[in-house]
């Protein structure tokens, strides 16, 4: 389906498992149809309460101002998706486990106390984000910007961190567990020494 405008839609409890969002769909005050296929979608100000996007492909989708309360993004792919600055995923209790994000800006987002186990994030901006007690177990984090983020109690057990030496130093300075091991049984200090 293409050309659908559902901005401000109420998708409470919508089941969008394995959905592929394709080509310039704009969700504007409409109801979601069964098994839609979209990309470059506009979900601005949509009520996505309890919507299930499990394994959905949501590339270029805009979630600016959307209500993400209890929204499930497990294993969803969100390349270049847009969220409001300061989106409070924690209060929304948004499920982001095993998501794949590429080139996404989560500046000032609240991801504290969330389980981000096995996420695969590339070039994600987490600048000034609240990541207190966030679980990144077995996460793959490539070129993720943690500048100014709060990481007290964040768990990076068996996480794979790839980036420059400054990023890894920054994680340590911000409170990342330097004793946590990645899948190769290395700590972030092993990686920092390797990258130097």
N, C-alpha and C positions, 0 to 999 in steps of 0.2 A: 504494500500500500504506500502511496506517495501523496504528498500534498495535503495531508490531514492536519488541521489546526486544532490542538487541544490545550492551548495555553490556559492555565487556571483550572485544569480538569480536576475532578475528584476521582481518584483511582483507588480509593480505600479497598484494600484487600485484593487488588487486581493480581492475577497470576500471569506473569510475563516470563515464565521460565523458558530458557533457550530462545528468547526473542532476539531477532536481529533488526536493529533500528537502522533504516536505510533512507537516504536521500531526502533532505530538506523537509522533513515532517514537522509541522508546528502544532503541538497539542494545545488547542485553545477552546476551553469550555465545552468539551465533548466527552463521551464515554469511550473507553478503550474497547476495541473489538478483539475477538478471539484470535490468538496467534498472529499478531501484527509483525511486520517486517519494516524496520526503519533505520536510517543513520542521518547525521546532521539534524537531530531532532531538537525541538524547543519544548522543554518541560518547565519553563519559567512559571513560577508561582503555582505549580500544580500541587494538588493534595495527593501525595503518594503514600499516605499512611497505610502501612502493612502491605504495600505492593511487593511482589516477589519477582525480582529481576535475576533469579538464579541462572547462571550461564548465559545471560543475555549479552549481546554485543551492542554497546551504547556509544560508539565512536562519535565524537563531535557533538554529543548531546549536551544541552544547556539545562542545568538544574538550579539556576539562579532563583532564589526566593522560594524554592519548592519545599514543601513539608515532607521531610524524609523520616518521620516517626515510624519506627519499627520496619523500615524498608529493608529488604533483603537483597544485597548485591553479591551474594556468595558466588565465586567463580566468574563474575561478570567481567567483561573487558571494556575499559573506559579510556580509550585513546583520545586525548585532547578534549575530554569532557570539561565543562565549566561549572563551578560551584560558586556561590556567594562567598566573598571574603569573610572569614570568621564563622563559617558554617559549623554548627554545634552538633556534630555527629554523635557525641557522647550523650547529650540530653535526648536526642532523637532515638537513641539506642539503635542506630543504623548498623546493619550487619555487613561488614566489609571483608570477612574472612576469604582468603584465597583470591582476592580480586587482582586483576591485572590492570595497572594504570601506566600510561605512557604520555609524557608531556602534559601533566595536569598541575594546576596551581591550587594548592590547598593552604595558601597563606593564611595564618592566624586561625586555622581550623581547630576545633576542639575534638581531639581524638583520644582524650584521656580515658583510661580504664577500658579501652576497647581491645578485643582480640583480633589482631591483624596477622594471625598465623598464616604462613605460606603465601603472603601477598607477593606479587612480582611487580615492583614499581620501578620504572625507568624515567629519569629526568622529571621527578615530581618535586614541586616546591612545597616544603613544609616550614617555610620561614615564619618564625614567631608562633608556631603551632603549639598547642598544649598536648604533649604526649606523655604526661605523667601516668605511670603504671600501665602504659600501653604494651601489649604483648606482640613482639615481632618474631616469635619463634619460627625458625626455618624460612624466614622471609628472604627474598632476593631483592636487594635495594641497590640499584645502579644509578650513580650520579644524582642521588637524592640530596636536596639542599635543606639541611637542618639548622640553618643560620638563625640564631635567636630563639630556637625552640626550647621548650621546657621538657626535659627528658628524665626527671627524677623518677627512679623506680622502673623505667622502661626496661623490658626484657628482650635481649637480642640473642637468646640461646639458639645456637646453630644457624644464625642468620648469615647470609652472604652479603657482605658490604663491598661494593666496588665504587671507586671514585678516587679523588686525589687525596694526598696525605693530609691536607688541611681539613677535609671533611671528616676523616677518621679521628684526627686530633680533636676536632670540634665535638664529636660524639662523646669522647672521653671527658672532655671539659664540661659537657652538659649533663653528665651523669650516667652515661651508658655503662652497662656492666662489662668491665674489661676482662672479666673471667669467663664470660659466656663463650661457648665454642660454636663454630659454624660446622657445616657438614664435613669439612676436611679436618676437624678437630683443631682449628686454629682460632686464636682470640683476635680481637681487632688490633692488638699490639703486634701480633705476628704479621698481620697485613700491613700495618703502618711501617714496620721495619722493612718489609719487602718492597713497598712503594717508594721508600726514601731514595 
